[in-house]
Amino acid sequence: MMTEPNENPEQPGARDADRLGPRPLARPAVDPAQAAVFGRPSGVDGAFDQLYSPQKSNGVRLAPPAPESLAEAFRRPPGAEGVLLERPREATGEPKEQEPPLWNSTSDPWRDPGAGAVLAGPAMPAEDEEKPAKRPPGALLSLPEVLFGRRVKPKALALLGVVALLVGALGGLVGWWVADTGGELTGSATISEAEAAKERPAGSVAEIAKRVAPAVVSLEVFKPGADSGEQGSGVMIDPQGYILTNEHVISSASADPGVKVTAIFIDGTRTEAKLVGSDQKTDLAVVKVNVTNPTVLQIGRSSDLQVGDTVMAIGSPLALQNSVTAGIVSALNRPITAGGDNGAPPVTYEAIQTDAAINHGNSGGALVDSTGALVGINSSIRSSGADGGSIGIGFAIPSDYAIKIAKALIKDGKVQHADIGINASSTVAGSSTMGAQVKNVAPGGPAANAGIKEGDVITKIGGRLVRDSAEMTVAVRANDVGQVVPVQLVRDGASFVVDVTLASD
């Protein structure tokens, strides 16, 4: 829709009719109380109150009066008249006041700049002037006068001699000290010494070694007149003087009555030991010494050991008496076969394996637990190289079995072992069945009476698994003579169990 423009623009009301007028001014009411506080004083016009009106004097605007603090600081003191500063004397025409001179007529002419130049006398005296007479020298003391005291007192001479002696002695001491301590590479040293260790609680290696070592002896086996002999260790197990050791340590003594066995204690005491009995199959033997109140080792239970338990080996490796090594139990119930000495048959027994260092001469020594109780008799090691030293694989006969054999030897001088009446060998690798394969059966023996035949594979005896011939041997010897044990066999792929009454070997 189009709107028509205003045809008469000259009329003033024509355009204003289209505009909006301004809004009315809003003037809110003012509180009288606030107006009295913030409003202009009565009679004052304008935006600000004029607190000061400049004074005029003869049409000249005067400066405002100085603040009271400044006026007090710079005004004249009370009662003072005139000006504070004096005018220069040049302005007033008064003569300038003269300062007193630094010199006068009687003063040093060198300080008077107006003094005339005057020639002084010569620096050297004239030749005709009289020289002062020289003083005649005094009498000199001769050596006799000094020595015999004609002019020097005898007490002074004696005191002088004492002083000379003291000076000489002091010089000698200083020279000796310099010679003794001087030099670039020699002299006195200040060394800080630590106190000896005192914390050895019960159960520490040091405490156990101190308590156990007196019960472990060194054994020397030799024949009188021979150039050399054998050496090993032993453990005192009874107050009557019984010592438990390995059979291979005293094997020559058991074979030849002329061979002597000597026990050496920790204090160096040496005494002869008599052979009580030995058992080659278990590598154990007992000797006896005639001593009073010996230190006896406490017997522990090897069956209570666990892999990882701390153990200590004590003995005389390589003739080094009372040596102590520490380690842990590496394995338990380890069937091993050690080669027999001097042509003897191999020895098979169930052992405790340990990484405590064991070397030649440790045989027959003690393996003790963390309480110091006997848990094994050190017997053999696995080694590499020609020297046959320890590589951390050592074996000990468990104390439960060793003490059982020792009691039998002390009682009867010999030991009877349970026997099954067969010869067996370990099954070859790759066989379907792991165990001990029967090679031959003794006629009329326990195995033959139970129906065991050649070629059968024994896999279990009693409650123990049999994985090789060594395990079969220790499983049989773990039982008593006359005991009936179940034996599990594998024959032609079939497994069955037979009861075997063990006999004596």
Secondary structure as GFF3:
##gff-version 3
##sequence-region A 1 505
A	DSSP	alpha_helix	12	16	.	.	.	ID=ss1
A	DSSP	alpha_helix	32	38	.	.	.	ID=ss2
A	DSSP	beta_strand	56	57	.	.	.	ID=ss3
A	DSSP	beta_strand	60	61	.	.	.	ID=ss4
A	DSSP	alpha_helix	68	74	.	.	.	ID=ss5
A	DSSP	alpha_helix	89	92	.	.	.	ID=ss6
A	DSSP	three_ten_helix	109	111	.	.	.	ID=ss7
A	DSSP	alpha_helix	143	148	.	.	.	ID=ss8
A	DSSP	alpha_helix	154	181	.	.	.	ID=ss9
A	DSSP	alpha_helix	205	212	.	.	.	ID=ss10
A	DSSP	three_ten_helix	213	215	.	.	.	ID=ss11
A	DSSP	beta_strand	216	222	.	.	.	ID=ss12
A	DSSP	beta_strand	230	236	.	.	.	ID=ss13
A	DSSP	beta_strand	242	245	.	.	.	ID=ss14
A	DSSP	alpha_helix	251	255	.	.	.	ID=ss15
A	DSSP	beta_strand	260	264	.	.	.	ID=ss16
A	DSSP	beta_strand	270	279	.	.	.	ID=ss17
A	DSSP	beta_strand	284	289	.	.	.	ID=ss18
A	DSSP	three_ten_helix	302	304	.	.	.	ID=ss19
A	DSSP	beta_strand	310	315	.	.	.	ID=ss20
A	DSSP	three_ten_helix	317	319	.	.	.	ID=ss21
A	DSSP	beta_strand	323	338	.	.	.	ID=ss22
A	DSSP	three_ten_helix	341	343	.	.	.	ID=ss23
A	DSSP	beta_strand	347	354	.	.	.	ID=ss24
A	DSSP	beta_strand	366	368	.	.	.	ID=ss25
A	DSSP	beta_strand	374	381	.	.	.	ID=ss26
A	DSSP	beta_strand	394	398	.	.	.	ID=ss27
A	DSSP	alpha_helix	399	412	.	.	.	ID=ss28
A	DSSP	beta_strand	418	419	.	.	.	ID=ss29
A	DSSP	beta_strand	422	426	.	.	.	ID=ss30
A	DSSP	beta_strand	436	441	.	.	.	ID=ss31
A	DSSP	alpha_helix	446	450	.	.	.	ID=ss32
A	DSSP	beta_strand	457	461	.	.	.	ID=ss33
A	DSSP	beta_strand	464	465	.	.	.	ID=ss34
A	DSSP	alpha_helix	469	477	.	.	.	ID=ss35
A	DSSP	beta_strand	484	491	.	.	.	ID=ss36
A	DSSP	beta_strand	494	501	.	.	.	ID=ss37
A	DSSP	beta_strand	503	504	.	.	.	ID=ss38
###
